């Protein structure tokens, strides 16, 4: 008859499961306090008539039903989608070009990497004010420079027409974020083994074949991350339009977030603004889920 040794009692406080909960508790508390609780409050506000001053009254689902009657929000959806497509294409192409330009180690490449990334260190509000001052026809340096070079003979209305306001805002965003996205793509490029390129060159592959058959496929997860950040940031655009164009001219550059801001703090309708926020959040979650699904299929 063999005796099995009795297991030593393990204290609950030393169990791995409890230790894991203790490590996760601070993060869970922060997420719950700063994300889940405000999200629940926004959903509850969207179901009520919630004036800025006064008591809230339940009116579900009136706030959601009124969204289709808001012509400014519907116009802002079309404008924001247009802006998102343009920014995503141009920003991705510019960032990829800059990343390929500074990919290899050679004299002076560190200077260019720093120079390309420096605009990303400037606050977005400060960058918008900087561009507003530079493009101002009264005291900005751009108009006199263009007139001196003979490109124009009269002040350019950089934010005076819908097309020029959109163009100027796109230039601001490209200047501000191209270096940041370049850094993301450069990290992915540096992770590609050099041996893969050497093997392709030894097999006689040219630069175009190496780029299309090796660089782009291996860079796909990094590109997907950049696209998610770019699309999400474009759909949530606010600072560049609020500070730079103020939604003008004639509300031609009003984004969806600007409509939410105006609904809350101009019309003092927090319930309606919360309903718009919930709709935008659901659209963002669905879009990001679709992007992740496409990424998994392509991998």
C-alpha positions in Angstrom: 0.0 0.0 0.0 1.5 3.3 -1.2 0.7 6.5 0.5 0.3 9.6 -1.7 1.8 12.7 -0.2 -0.8 15.2 0.8 -0.8 18.4 -1.2 0.4 21.4 0.7 -2.4 23.9 1.2 -2.0 26.8 -1.2 -3.0 30.2 0.1 -5.7 31.9 -1.9 -3.7 35.1 -1.8 -0.8 33.4 -3.6 -2.9 31.8 -6.4 -1.9 32.9 -9.9 -5.5 33.7 -10.8 -5.8 36.2 -7.9 -2.4 37.7 -8.7 -3.6 38.2 -12.3 -6.7 40.0 -11.1 -4.7 42.2 -8.8 -2.3 43.1 -11.6 -5.3 43.9 -13.9 -7.4 45.7 -11.4 -5.8 49.2 -11.8 -6.1 49.1 -15.5 -9.7 47.8 -15.3 -10.6 50.5 -12.9 -9.2 53.2 -15.1 -11.0 51.8 -18.2 -14.2 51.5 -16.3 -14.0 55.0 -14.9 -12.8 56.8 -18.0 -14.4 54.7 -20.8 -17.2 52.4 -19.7 -18.9 54.8 -17.3 -18.9 57.8 -19.7 -20.1 55.5 -22.5 -23.0 54.3 -20.4 -23.8 57.9 -19.6 -23.8 58.9 -23.2 -26.1 56.0 -24.1 -28.5 57.0 -21.3 -28.4 60.7 -22.4 -29.2 59.7 -25.9 -32.5 58.3 -24.6 -33.5 61.5 -22.9 -34.4 65.1 -23.6 -31.3 66.4 -21.8 -31.0 70.2 -21.9 -27.8 71.9 -20.8 -29.7 73.5 -18.0 -32.7 71.8 -16.5 -33.8 68.3 -15.7 -33.7 65.3 -18.1 -36.9 63.6 -19.3 -37.1 60.2 -21.1 -38.1 60.6 -24.7 -36.6 57.5 -26.4 -36.3 57.1 -29.3 -37.0 60.7 -30.4 -33.3 61.8 -30.4 -32.5 59.0 -32.9 -35.6 59.6 -35.1 -34.6 63.3 -35.4 -31.2 62.5 -36.9 -32.7 62.0 -40.4 -34.3 65.4 -40.1 -31.0 67.2 -39.5 -29.8 68.3 -42.9 -26.5 69.7 -41.6 -25.6 66.3 -40.1 -26.4 64.5 -43.4 -24.3 67.0 -45.3 -21.5 66.5 -42.7 -21.6 62.7 -43.3 -21.0 63.1 -47.0 -18.3 65.7 -46.4 -16.5 63.6 -43.8 -16.5 60.5 -46.0 -15.1 62.5 -48.9 -12.4 64.0 -46.6 -11.6 60.6 -45.2 -11.1 59.0 -48.6 -8.9 61.8 -49.9 -6.8 62.0 -46.7 -6.4 58.2 -46.4 -5.1 57.9 -50.0 -2.8 60.9 -50.0 -1.5 60.3 -46.5 -0.8 56.6 -47.1 1.0 57.3 -50.4 3.1 60.2 -48.9 4.0 58.3 -45.8 5.0 55.2 -47.7 7.1 57.2 -50.1 8.9 58.9 -47.2 9.4 55.6 -45.4 11.0 54.0 -48.5 13.1 57.1 -49.0 14.7 56.9 -45.5 14.6 53.1 -45.2 18.3 52.3 -45.9 21.1 53.5 -43.7 23.3 56.0 -45.5 24.9 59.4 -44.6 22.3 62.0 -43.7 19.3 59.7 -43.5 19.0 60.3 -39.7 18.6 64.1 -40.4 15.8 63.4 -42.9 14.0 61.0 -40.6 14.0 63.6 -37.9 13.0 66.4 -40.2 10.1 64.4 -41.6 8.9 63.4 -38.1 9.2 66.9 -36.5 5.8 68.2 -37.6 4.3 65.3 -35.7 5.7 66.8 -32.4 3.7 70.0 -33.0 0.3 70.1 -31.3 -2.6 69.9 -33.7 -4.2 73.1 -32.5 -0.8 74.9 -32.8 -0.4 73.5 -36.3 -3.8 74.7 -37.3 -3.1 78.2 -36.0 0.3 78.1 -37.7 -1.3 77.3 -41.1 -4.0 79.9 -40.5 -1.3 82.6 -40.0 0.8 81.5 -42.9 -2.1 81.4 -45.3 -3.7 84.7 -44.1 -3.9 87.1 -47.0 -3.3 90.1 -44.7 -0.1 89.2 -42.9 0.8 85.7 -44.0 4.0 85.0 -46.0 2.6 82.6 -48.5 0.7 85.1 -50.7 3.5 87.6 -51.0 5.9 84.8 -51.9 3.5 83.5 -54.6 3.1 87.0 -56.0 6.9 87.5 -56.0 7.4 84.3 -58.0 4.7 85.3 -60.5 2.3 82.4 -59.7 -0.6 84.8 -58.8 -1.3 88.5 -59.0 -4.0 88.8 -56.3 -4.5 87.3 -52.8 -5.5 83.7 -52.8 -8.6 82.9 -50.8 -7.2 79.8 -49.1 -10.2 79.3 -46.9 -12.6 81.5 -48.8 -14.1 78.9 -51.1 -15.2 75.3 -50.3 -12.6 73.7 -52.5 -9.7 75.9 -51.3 -10.7 75.4 -47.7 -10.7 71.6 -48.2 -7.4 71.8 -50.0 -5.8 73.9 -47.3 -7.0 71.6 -44.6 -5.7 68.5 -46.4 -2.3 70.3 -46.8 -2.3 70.9 -43.0 -3.1 67.3 -42.1 -0.5 65.9 -44.6 2.2 68.2 -43.1 1.2 67.2 -39.5 0.7 63.5 -39.9 2.9 62.3 -42.8 6.0 62.0 -40.6 4.1 60.1 -37.9 2.7 57.6 -40.4 6.1 57.3 -42.0 7.5 56.2 -38.6 4.9 53.5 -38.4 5.7 52.2 -41.8 9.4 52.5 -41.2 9.1 50.2 -38.2 7.4 47.6 -40.4 10.1 48.0 -43.1 12.9 47.6 -40.6 11.3 44.3 -39.4 11.6 42.7 -42.9 14.7 40.5 -42.9 17.5 41.7 -45.1 18.1 38.1 -46.3 14.8 38.2 -48.1 15.8 41.1 -50.2 19.2 39.6 -50.8 17.7 36.3 -52.0 15.3 38.2 -54.3 18.2 40.2 -55.8 20.2 37.0 -56.3 17.3 35.5 -58.2 17.3 38.5 -60.6 14.3 40.4 -59.2 14.2 44.1 -60.1 13.1 46.9 -57.7 9.5 46.9 -58.8 9.2 43.2 -58.3 10.8 43.4 -54.9 8.4 46.1 -53.9 5.3 44.4 -55.1 6.1 40.8 -54.3 8.1 41.2 -51.0 7.8 44.7 -49.4 4.0 45.2 -49.8 2.9 41.7 -48.7 5.2 41.7 -45.7 4.2 45.3 -44.8 0.5 44.5 -45.0 -0.1 44.3 -41.2 1.7 47.6 -40.6 -0.3 49.2 -43.5 -3.5 47.9 -41.9 -2.6 49.5 -38.6 -1.8 52.8 -40.3 -5.1 52.7 -42.3 -7.1 52.1 -39.1 -5.5 55.0 -37.4 -5.9 57.3 -40.4 -9.5 56.4 -41.2 -10.6 56.6 -37.5 -8.8 59.9 -37.1 -10.4 61.3 -40.3 -13.9 60.3 -39.3 -13.4 62.0 -35.9 -11.9 65.1 -37.5 -12.6 68.2 -35.4 -9.6 70.4 -34.5 -8.5 71.2 -38.1 -12.0 72.3 -39.1 -13.0 74.0 -35.9 -9.7 76.1 -35.6 -8.7 76.4 -39.2 -11.9 76.9 -41.2 -14.6 77.1 -38.4 -16.7 74.9 -40.7 -16.8 77.5 -43.4 -17.4 78.9 -45.8 -21.2 78.3 -45.7 -20.8 75.2 -43.6 -19.0 73.5 -46.4 -16.3 72.0 -44.1 -18.4 70.9 -41.2 -17.4 67.5 -40.0 -19.7 65.1 -38.1 -17.9 65.8 -34.8 -18.5 69.5 -35.4 -22.2 68.9 -35.8 -22.2 67.0 -32.5 -20.3 69.9 -30.8 -22.8 72.5 -32.2 -25.8 70.4 -31.2 -24.5 70.2 -27.6 -23.1 73.7 -27.0 -24.9 75.9 -29.5 -28.3 74.4 -29.4 -27.9 73.1 -25.8 -29.4 69.7 -26.7 -27.1 67.2 -25.0 -29.5 64.4 -25.7 -29.5 64.9 -29.4 -25.7 65.3 -29.4 -25.4 62.0 -27.4 -27.6 60.2 -30.0 -25.3 61.5 -32.8 -22.3 60.4 -30.8 -23.7 56.8 -30.4 -24.4 56.6 -34.1 -20.9 57.7 -35.0 -19.4 55.2 -32.4 -21.4 52.3 -33.8 -20.3 53.2 -37.4 -16.6 53.4 -36.2 -16.8 50.0 -34.5 -18.4 48.4 -37.5 -15.8 49.9 -39.8 -12.9 48.8 -37.7 -14.3 45.3 -37.4 -14.7 45.1 -41.1 -11.1 46.3 -41.6 -9.8 43.6 -39.2 -11.8 40.9 -40.9 -10.5 41.9 -44.3 -6.9 41.9 -42.8 -7.4 38.4 -41.4 -8.7 37.0 -44.7 -5.9 38.5 -46.7 -3.3 37.0 -44.3 
